[in-house]
């Protein structure tokens, strides 16, 4: 087997998203909702500009959230996503409730109160006839009726931005850390800890998503806001951890359709074929013949390197002398390209190699155990795939 030469550089979700976010930041930040006050002019002082803006903010300090369905959770590859804590996006229906339009004490002219415990926050809400919001209520109020990624739509809010207002007219969500009434499930990596939503100072703008879900960090000052009315009983479904690897049958037609979804990979779909099951023995026989505790296969492999994150790995041949290894992120039966390695002048066969005891790493090879003939597929937290050949 000739040493594989990538026809394109290996890439990962993280790199692609960085490029996308860089483009997004070319546009002004802020909510830009219809009817929002105009930004301050260059001649206005910061104090007078802020005062003018606050005059135009909603006078109501409690927002009413109607009954409705929205997208809760996150999709693989979104900025700052922690798959072990954030469930894959799914539709959720909630009943109506009311929520403070501003973090406690709930006044637009006063800064949020930070540094309270979850129990203290619950007591303060109860003293005014309210309660802590559930995390799904908090996310619904943040996303608005259109299930936006950020409170203002497709662009994140920055701390202390007076224009950070969701479509439900709830202000400053994702600009401070806030307690919720929800706790992580018993099977979670943060078992039974209170769920914190929002983000403190220092959080990168792209990570200020409405779906971001985490536990309190060491010495972190957390604030809160109150909700009113009967709490919604719906809860987040915790990410699960299944077998590290599971072989699955992939048909050439399915892989062809996946390749055709992207212009840069569409040429690989021509005369595509998958390697026969017995070809794994050929790959092993070309080398020393020692599996070294790995299982070799030419089937597709469902790979779960960490809780809540799953990938489909498959190898095939395009035309006569180009082999390819593809990695797709799997979420709700949708497959999105996460990484690729193309080998020109390499007819294969190529086998995938895995060990159930090693979750964060797989291999691909045309001569297993031969120096320079085996590549690696690496998972790097929080959710990055890298393919390389030493």
BAFIRO-124247 format. One record per residue (C-alpha): residue number from 1; residue in three letters; chain; x, z, y. Coordinates in steps of 0.02 Angstrom, whole numbers, plus 50000, padded with zeros to 5 digits. Layout:
<NUM Ala A <X Z Y>> ...
This chain:
<1 Unk A <50000 50000 50000>> <2 Unk A <50065 49952 50171>> <3 Unk A <50072 50084 50304>> <4 Unk A <49904 50075 50396>> <5 Unk A <49914 50012 50573>> <6 Unk A <49768 50063 50682>> <7 Unk A <49697 49914 50773>> <8 Unk A <49623 50033 50899>> <9 Unk A <49683 50205 50946>> <10 Unk A <49597 50348 50858>> <11 Unk A <49466 50428 50966>> <12 Unk A <49350 50576 50966>> <13 Unk A <49189 50637 51043>> <14 Unk A <49282 50746 51167>> <15 Unk A <49379 50601 51241>> <16 Unk A <49225 50491 51258>> <17 Unk A <49126 50628 51342>> <18 Unk A <49266 50662 51464>> <19 Unk A <49259 50482 51520>> <20 Unk A <49069 50490 51538>> <21 Unk A <49074 50649 51639>> <22 Unk A <49211 50583 51753>> <23 Unk A <49095 50439 51796>> <24 Unk A <48948 50556 51824>> <25 Unk A <49044 50659 51950>> <26 Unk A <49057 50508 52065>> <27 Unk A <48880 50548 52118>> <28 Unk A <48828 50693 52230>> <29 Unk A <48793 50858 52145>> <30 Unk A <48632 50953 52177>> <31 Unk A <48454 50934 52121>> <32 Unk A <48402 50788 52233>> <33 Unk A <48219 50823 52193>> <34 Unk A <48086 50742 52300>> <35 Unk A <48050 50853 52448>> <36 Unk A <48215 50948 52438>> <37 Unk A <48295 50991 52606>> <38 Unk A <48429 50873 52670>> <39 Unk A <48610 50928 52649>> <40 Unk A <48693 51010 52800>> <41 Unk A <48781 50898 52923>> <42 Unk A <48968 50908 52954>> <43 Unk A <48937 50989 53125>> <44 Unk A <48837 51137 53057>> <45 Unk A <48922 51300 53016>> <46 Unk A <48905 51360 52835>> <47 Unk A <48800 51509 52890>> <48 Unk A <48678 51406 52995>> <49 Unk A <48667 51271 52862>> <50 Unk A <48625 51397 52726>> <51 Unk A <48496 51480 52839>> <52 Unk A <48414 51311 52874>> <53 Unk A <48408 51267 52690>> <54 Unk A <48332 51434 52641>> <55 Unk A <48191 51407 52765>> <56 Unk A <48140 51256 52662>> <57 Unk A <48152 51339 52492>> <58 Unk A <47990 51383 52402>> <59 Unk A <47918 51544 52470>> <60 Unk A <47845 51589 52301>> <61 Unk A <47963 51704 52209>> <62 Unk A <47874 51679 52041>> <63 Unk A <47857 51508 51958>> <64 Unk A <47718 51464 51838>> <65 Unk A <47773 51370 51682>> <66 Unk A <47630 51275 51596>> <67 Unk A <47601 51256 51411>> <68 Unk A <47704 51113 51343>> <69 Unk A <47832 51039 51225>> <70 Unk A <48016 51015 51265>> <71 Unk A <48185 50979 51184>> <72 Unk A <48273 51142 51141>> <73 Unk A <48452 51152 51079>> <74 Unk A <48595 51028 51100>> <75 Unk A <48666 50869 51026>> <76 Unk A <48839 50851 50948>> <77 Unk A <48975 50812 51074>> <78 Unk A <48888 50883 51228>> <79 Unk A <49011 50970 51345>> <80 Unk A <49057 51146 51291>> <81 Unk A <48939 51142 51142>> <82 Unk A <48975 51274 51010>> <83 Unk A <48892 51207 50852>> <84 Unk A <48902 51376 50765>> <85 Unk A <48791 51453 50900>> <86 Unk A <48686 51310 50970>> <87 Unk A <48554 51235 50854>> <88 Unk A <48536 51047 50845>> <89 Unk A <48408 50984 50970>> <90 Unk A <48227 50993 50913>> <91 Unk A <48052 50990 50989>> <92 Unk A <47977 51160 51030>> <93 Unk A <47805 51202 51100>> <94 Unk A <47778 51355 51211>> <95 Unk A <47627 51433 51289>> <96 Unk A <47613 51466 51477>> <97 Unk A <47712 51605 51561>> <98 Unk A <47778 51657 51731>> <99 Unk A <47960 51680 51779>> <100 Unk A <48057 51743 51929>> <101 Unk A <48109 51595 52035>> <102 Unk A <48272 51685 52076>> <103 Unk A <48383 51803 51978>> <104 Unk A <48344 51989 52000>> <105 Unk A <48305 52059 52126>> <106 Unk A <48209 51896 52139>> <107 Unk A <48234 51860 52325>> <108 Unk A <48311 51697 52388>> <109 Unk A <48406 51787 52526>> <110 Unk A <48485 51917 52412>> <111 Unk A <48629 51892 52288>> <112 Unk A <48596 51916 52102>> <113 Unk A <48621 52090 52035>> <114 Unk A <48758 52083 51904>> <115 Unk A <48839 52211 51791>> <116 Unk A <48684 52284 51708>> <117 Unk A <48661 52305 51521>> <118 Unk A <48525 52215 51425>> <119 Unk A <48428 52379 51406>> <120 Unk A <48441 52414 51593>> <121 Unk A <48380 52239 51631>> <122 Unk A <48231 52262 51517>> <123 Unk A <48187 52428 51601>> <124 Unk A <48200 52353 51776>> <125 Unk A <48084 52211 51726>> <126 Unk A <47960 52335 51651>> <127 Unk A <47960 52435 51813>> <128 Unk A <47885 52284 51902>> <129 Unk A <47762 52241 51764>> <130 Unk A <47870 52111 51680>> <131 Unk A <47992 52088 51537>> <132 Unk A <48152 51996 51498>> <133 Unk A <48122 51813 51461>> <134 Unk A <48148 51749 51285>> <135 Unk A <48290 51624 51273>> <136 Unk A <48169 51481 51239>> <137 Unk A <48067 51526 51393>> <138 Unk A <48227 51529 51494>> <139 Unk A <48279 51358 51427>> <140 Unk A <48106 51283 51458>> <141 Unk A <48109 51342 51639>> <142 Unk A <48284 51272 51659>> <143 Unk A <48254 51101 51580>> <144 Unk A <48090 51065 51669>> <145 Unk A <47951 50952 51603>> <146 Unk A <48074 50810 51569>> <147 Unk A <48188 50916 51457>> <148 Unk A <48338 50883 51569>> <149 Unk A <48514 50930 51513>> <150 Unk A <48548 51022 51677>> <151 Unk A <48423 51107 51794>> <152 Unk A <48436 50964 51919>> <153 Unk A <48433 50823 51792>> <154 Unk A <48589 50736 51728>> <155 Unk A <48712 50822 51844>> <156 Unk A <48765 51005 51836>> <157 Unk A <48737 51136 51970>> <158 Unk A <48883 51221 52053>> <159 Unk A <48889 51409 52090>> <160 Unk A <48806 51464 52253>> <161 Unk A <48723 51295 52274>> <162 Unk A <48560 51331 52368>> <163 Unk A <48490 51165 52307>> <164 Unk A <48506 51210 52123>> <165 Unk A <48322 51206 52077>> <166 Unk A <48241 51149 51914>> <167 Unk A <48087 51038 51914>> <168 Unk A <47985 51195 51884>> <169 Unk A <48055 51264 52048>> <170 Unk A <48162 51396 51964>> <171 Unk A <48325 51422 52059>> <172 Unk A <48506 51454 52012>> <173 Unk A <48487 51434 51824>> <174 Unk A <48658 51403 51742>> <175 Unk A <48750 51467 51897>> <176 Unk A <48758 51649 51837>> <177 Unk A <48756 51730 51665>> <178 Unk A <48585 51803 51623>> <179 Unk A <48519 51918 51487>> <180 Unk A <48372 51864 51380>> <181 Unk A <48260 51965 51265>> <182 Unk A <48320 51865 51114>> <183 Unk A <48455 51912 50990>> <184 Unk A <48562 51808 50874>> <185 Unk A <48502 51805 50693>> <186 Unk A <48579 51908 50554>> <187 Unk A <48669 51755 50484>> <188 Unk A <48744 51706 50650>> <189 Unk A <48927 51726 50698>> <190 Unk A <48861 51842 50836>> <191 Unk A <48739 51935 50723>> <192 Unk A <48608 52041 50816>> <193 Unk A <48695 52028 50985>> <194 Unk A <48586 51990 51138>> <195 Unk A <48583 51807 51187>> <196 Unk A <48657 51764 51357>> <197 Unk A <48603 51606 51447>> <198 Unk A <48677 51529 51603>> <199 Unk A <48860 51530 51651>> <200 Unk A <48975 51639 51759>> <201 Unk A <49100 51585 51890>> <202 Unk A <49244 51486 51818>> <203 Unk A <49137 51390 51694>> <204 Unk A <49173 51201 51703>> <205 Unk A <49029 51106 51785>> <206 Unk A <48994 51000 51631>> <207 Unk A <48968 51155 51524>> <208 Unk A <48829 51222 51635>> <209 Unk A <48695 51153 51519>> <210 Unk A <48522 51230 51501>> <211 Unk A <48548 51239 51311>> <212 Unk A <48713 51334 51318>> <213 Unk A <48693 51489 51211>> <214 Unk A <48818 51629 51186>> <215 Unk A <48851 51815 51178>> <216 Unk A <48920 51921 51321>> <217 Unk A <49106 51899 51344>> <218 Unk A <49224 52047 51364>> <219 Unk A <49205 52129 51535>> <220 Unk A <49080 51995 51590>> <221 Unk A <48955 52047 51724>> <222 Unk A <48784 51984 51673>> <223 Unk A <48625 51970 51778>> <224 Unk A <48445 51932 51731>> <225 Unk A <48274 51875 51788>> <226 Unk A <48102 51932 51729>> <227 Unk A <47958 51844 51645>> <228 Unk A <47774 51893 51649>> <229 Unk A <47630 51877 51528>> <230 Unk A <47629 51884 51338>> <231 Unk A <47800 51831 51269>> <232 Unk A <47809 51671 51167>> <233 Unk A <47846 51712 50985>> <234 Unk A <47947 51555 50946>> <235 Unk A <48131 51583 50908>> <236 Unk A <48286 51474 50893>> <237 Unk A <48331 51419 50718>> <238 Unk A <48508 51480 50689>> <239 Unk A <48637 51349 50635>> <240 Unk A <48669 51358 50448>> <241 Unk A <48824 51347 50340>> <242 Unk A <48810 51247 50179>> <243 Unk A <48938 51176 50057>> <244 Unk A <49095 51110 50139>> <245 Unk A <49079 50940 50052>> <246 Unk A <48941 50845 49964>> <247 Unk A <48959 50669 49896>> <248 Unk A <48819 50547 49940>> <249 Unk A <48784 50366 49899>> <250 Unk A <48803 50249 50047>> <251 Unk A <48740 50070 50033>> <252 Unk A <48836 49927 50115>> <253 Unk A <48680 49886 50215>> <254 Unk A <48677 50060 50292>> <255 Unk A <48860 50055 50343>> <256 Unk A <48838 49877 50410>> <257 Unk A <48696 49935 50522>> <258 Unk A <48802 50078 50587>> <259 Unk A <48945 49960 50628>> <260 Unk A <48829 49839 50716>> <261 Unk A <48765 49977 50831>> <262 Unk A <48925 49968 50935>> <263 Unk A <49001 49810 51006>> <264 Unk A <49181 49861 50973>> <265 Unk A <49147 49890 50787>> <266 Unk A <49023 49749 50757>> <267 Unk A <49159 49627 50697>> <268 Unk A <49199 49748 50554>> <269 Unk A <49025 49721 50483>> <270 Unk A <49068 49544 50428>> <271 Unk A <49084 49531 50239>> <272 Unk A <49082 49720 50223>> <273 Unk A <49099 49798 50052>> <274 Unk A <49120 49974 49984>> <275 Unk A <49251 50022 49855>> <276 Unk A <49191 50044 49676>> <277 Unk A <49180 50221 49605>> <278 Unk A <49320 50191 49478>> <279 Unk A <49438 50140 49620>> <280 Unk A <49474 50324 49654>> <281 Unk A <49571 50327 49489>> <282 Unk A <49672 50177 49547>> <283 Unk A <49721 50268 49707>> <284 Unk A <49776 50420 49606>> <285 Unk A <49872 50316 49478>> <286 Unk A <49974 50231 49614>> <287 Unk A <50056 50397 49656>> <288 Unk A <50124 50543 49553>> <289 Unk A <49953 50567 49474>> <290 Unk A <49932 50747 49536>> <291 Unk A <49771 50784 49631>> <292 Unk A <49849 50943 49702>> <293 Unk A <49681 51029 49693>> <294 Unk A <49588 50891 49786>> <295 Unk A <49441 50787 49729>> <296 Unk A <49460 50599 49756>> <297 Unk A <49308 50490 49783>> <298 Unk A <49253 50322 49853>> <299 Unk A <49077 50386 49885>> <300 Unk A <49021 50441 50057>> <301 Unk A <49051 50625 50093>> <302 Unk A <48942 50742 50195>> <303 Unk A <49065 50862 50274>> <304 Unk A <49024 51028 50358>> <305 Unk A <49185 51099 50432>> <306 Unk A <49096 51239 50526>> <307 Unk A <48924 51315 50539>> <308 Unk A <48801 51197 50623>> <309 Unk A <48913 51042 50625>> <310 Unk A <48897 50903 50495>> <311 Unk A <48982 50734 50477>> <312 Unk A <48968 50583 50363>> <313 Unk A <49137 50512 50309>> <314 Unk A <49144 50341 50226>> <315 Unk A <49278 50213 50183>> <316 Unk A <49252 50026 50159>> <317 Unk A <49330 49853 50172>> <318 Unk A <49294 49720 50303>> <319 Unk A <49325 49541 50246>> <320 Unk A <49474 49533 50127>> <321 Unk A <49616 49630 50207>> <322 Unk A <49550 49760 50328>> <323 Unk A <49506 49935 50272>> <324 Unk A <49416 50062 50380>> <325 Unk A <49375 50247 50377>> <326 Unk A <49228 50301 50483>> <327 Unk A <49165 50474 50532>> <328 Unk A <48988 50496 50599>> <329 Unk A <48910 50652 50672>> <330 Unk A <48745 50688 50586>> <331 Unk A <48604 50772 50683>> <332 Unk A <48421 50766 50632>> <333 Unk A <48460 50614 50523>> <334 Unk A <48535 50523 50672>> <335 Unk A <48715 50464 50650>> <336 Unk A <48834 50446 50798>> <337 Unk A <49012 50383 50788>> <338 Unk A <49137 50527 50800>> <339 Unk A <49300 50446 50743>> <340 Unk A <49375 50291 50663>> <341 Unk A <49536 50230 50581>> <342 Unk A <49562 50043 50550>> <343 Unk A <49697 49975 50434>> <344 Unk A <49739 49791 50453>> <345 Unk A <49823 49696 50310>> <346 Unk A <49765 49833 50191>> <347 Unk A <49642 49774 50056>> <348 Unk A <49627 49949 49980>> <349 Unk A <49551 50029 49887>> <350 Unk A <49545 50183 49997>> <351 Unk A <49489 50350 49927>> <352 Unk A <49433 50505 50019>> <353 Unk A <49506 50672 49963>> <354 Unk A <49435 50846 49992>> <355 Unk A <49447 51025 49928>> <356 Unk A <49297 51143 49941>> <357 Unk A <49413 51285 49992>> <358 Unk A <49481 51188 50142>> <359 Unk A <49343 51158 50269>> <360 Unk A <49434 51093 50424>> <361 Unk A <49530 50950 50341>> <362 Unk A <49502 50796 50234>> <363 Unk A <49618 50655 50182>> <364 Unk A <49607 50467 50153>> <365 Unk A <49733 50370 50050>> <366 Unk A <49773 50210 49958>> <367 Unk A <49911 50295 49858>> <368 Unk A <49878 50481 49842>> <369 Unk A <50037 50584 49852>> <370 Unk A <50145 50440 49911>> <371 Unk A <50247 50477 50069>> <372 Unk A <50170 50398 50224>> <373 Unk A <50020 50332 50128>> <374 Unk A <49895 50471 50160>> <375 Unk A <49802 50503 50322>> <376 Unk A <49713 50659 50387>> <377 Unk A <49540 50688 50457>> <378 Unk A <49545 50847 50561>> <379 Unk A <49408 50952 50638>> <380 Unk A <49461 51040 50798>> <381 Unk A <49345 51169 50877>> <382 Unk A <49228 51169 50961>> <383 Unk A <49177 50996 50897>> <384 Unk A <49314 50864 50896>> <385 Unk A <49364 50741 50758>> <386 Unk A <49540 50670 50749>> <387 Unk A <49602 50540 50623>> <388 Unk A <49788 50511 50605>> <389 Unk A <49924 50459 50485>> <390 Unk A <50086 50559 50489>> 
